[in-house]
Amino acid sequence: MLQNNLRSVLSTLKAEKARLETAIAAIESLVSGEPAPAAKQAKPAAAKAPAKAAAPAATQKRAPRGLLKKMIYEALKSAKRTLAPYELRDAVVAAGYPVKDKATLYTTVFTTAKADKRIRKTKEGFSLIR
């Protein structure tokens, strides 16, 4: 039982490694200005299909880890006053944060700002602790 679980985890990690290597190669080619090298064909797995198929990288619009917190800091720093949660959300969107649904982003911004020890939550909104 444990052996099967370990094999499943190993297979998942190898697939993720291949996906990351492809993404890194694409980014490196963009930075260097050279055309991207042809993607290597992965060896087929031994009769085991992954439990969940990953979406193609072109359709994923996820922000890099930590980007939201960084943008919240920048918005609060430049505001020089307390921002209401909706103003903070709008400032983050105006700064270029990728968003699909503003209502969902409002909740995410509120939760992220409230959980951060360097941001003060008042009844008016959020401000940086100086």
Secondary structure in CASP SS format (residue, H / E / C, confidence):
PFRMAT SS
TARGET T0000
AUTHOR 0000-0000-0000
METHOD secondary structure of the structure
MODEL  1
M C 1.00
L H 1.00
Q H 1.00
N H 1.00
N H 1.00
L H 1.00
R H 1.00
S H 1.00
V H 1.00
L H 1.00
S H 1.00
T H 1.00
L H 1.00
K H 1.00
A H 1.00
E H 1.00
K H 1.00
A H 1.00
R H 1.00
L H 1.00
E H 1.00
T H 1.00
A H 1.00
I H 1.00
A H 1.00
A H 1.00
I H 1.00
E H 1.00
S H 1.00
L H 1.00
V H 1.00
S H 1.00
G C 1.00
E C 1.00
P C 1.00
A C 1.00
P C 1.00
A C 1.00
A C 1.00
K C 1.00
Q C 1.00
A C 1.00
K C 1.00
P C 1.00
A C 1.00
A C 1.00
A C 1.00
K C 1.00
A C 1.00
P C 1.00
A C 1.00
K C 1.00
A C 1.00
A C 1.00
A C 1.00
P C 1.00
A C 1.00
A C 1.00
T C 1.00
Q C 1.00
K C 1.00
R C 1.00
A C 1.00
P C 1.00
R C 1.00
G C 1.00
L H 1.00
L H 1.00
K H 1.00
K H 1.00
M H 1.00
I H 1.00
Y H 1.00
E H 1.00
A H 1.00
L H 1.00
K H 1.00
S H 1.00
A H 1.00
K C 1.00
R C 1.00
T C 1.00
L E 1.00
A C 1.00
P H 1.00
Y H 1.00
E H 1.00
L H 1.00
R H 1.00
D H 1.00
A H 1.00
V H 1.00
V H 1.00
A H 1.00
A C 1.00
G C 1.00
Y C 1.00
P C 1.00
V C 1.00
K C 1.00
D C 1.00
K H 1.00
A H 1.00
T H 1.00
L H 1.00
Y H 1.00
T H 1.00
T H 1.00
V H 1.00
F H 1.00
T H 1.00
T H 1.00
A H 1.00
K H 1.00
A H 1.00
D C 1.00
K C 1.00
R C 1.00
I E 1.00
R E 1.00
K E 1.00
T C 1.00
K C 1.00
E C 1.00
G C 1.00
F E 1.00
S E 1.00
L E 1.00
I C 1.00
R C 1.00
END
